Amino acid sequence: MLVVTVVPQDVQVRARAGESVVDALRRHGWRSPYRCRRGGCGACRARLLSGRIRYPLPVAESVLTPAEQAAGQCLPCRAVPVTDVVLDIGPHPLRAVLASTPSPDPRPQEGL
């Protein structure tokens, strides 16, 4: 697994092979900014500080131009790490998402 580091929050998660940055963050209980999760809106835009990414499907040039990609801009909702990566998501909040876990015994309690 590859390590994804998000700054300025300094959060590290492990990404599975073929997993996008946003999906890796979500799997570890973190929510980063995004909307469409298809690379079409640019809401998740971040800067790649180190490492390499790939896009399994093309990214719309109207959202992220080749020049912006060359300058280190990326779309974490579609970006799949090829190496360990460090991304700067800027001032956007990275929130911890608390998942509810089902009760070990889903039957209703007597007397309730």
N, C-alpha and C positions, 0 to 999 in steps of 0.2 A: 504494500500500500504506500501511496505517496502522501507527504505531509503538505497540507494547505495552511498557511499562516495568514491571518487577516489583521492588518494594522489600520488605524492606531490602537485597536482594542487588544492586540497581541493574543488572539485566540488561535489555537492550533487544533486541527482535526486531521483525520486520515481519510483519504479518498480511495475508493475502490477503483479497479480498472474500468475505464469507460464512464465513470461517474462525473457529472458536472460539479463545479465548485458549490453552487447553490444546493444541489442535492446532498453533497457531502456535509455541508453545514447543517442542513435540516435533519439529516440522519443522526447527527450528534447533538441535536437539541437547540440549534441556533437558527435564528431567522435574520437574513440579510435583506436589504431592499430589493424588490423585484415586483413585476406586475404580470407580464404575459408569459414568462418562462420559455419563450420561443425566439428571443433575440430580436423582436420586432418593435420594442418600445424604448429601449435604452435606459429604463429606470434603474437597472442594476449596474450601470457603467462603473468600472473601477480601473485602477492603474496597476499593471503588472510590474512589480519592482524587481523580481528575480524569478528565474525558472522559465519553463516553456509550457505553452498550452496549445491545444488544437481545437478546431470546431468540427465535430462529426458531420454537421450540415452547414451549408453556407449561411453567413450572417449578412443581413441586408446592408448594402453600402449606404443607404439613406440613414441608417442608425449608427454605423461604425465604418468609416471610410478606411481604405487601405493605408492612407497616411496616418490616421489616428491609431490604427493597429500597430504600425511601424513605430509610433511614438510611445507605445506601451499601454494604450487604452484597450480594455477588453470587456466582454459581457459575461460575467460569472454564471448567468443562468444557462449558457450554452458552452462555456469554456470547460474543457476536460484537461486536467493536468497531464503533462507528458513527463515532467520531472517534479521534484518538490517545488512549490511556488510560494511567493509572498505577494499578497495583493493589498493595495491601499483602497479601502472603500470610502475614504474621505470622512466628512462629518456625519454621514448617515449612521443611525444607530444599528448596532448588532444586538439583537435581543435574545435572551435565553427563553426557550419555549418549554414550559413544563407540561409534560404529557401525563394524562391521567392513566393510571393502570387499573385494569379490571380487578375486582375482588376475586380472591382465590375460590370462593364459593358463591356463584351467581344466584343461588336460591334465596328467596326473601327470608329474612330473619323472623322467627316466630315471635308473636307478641308486638309486632310493629304495626 
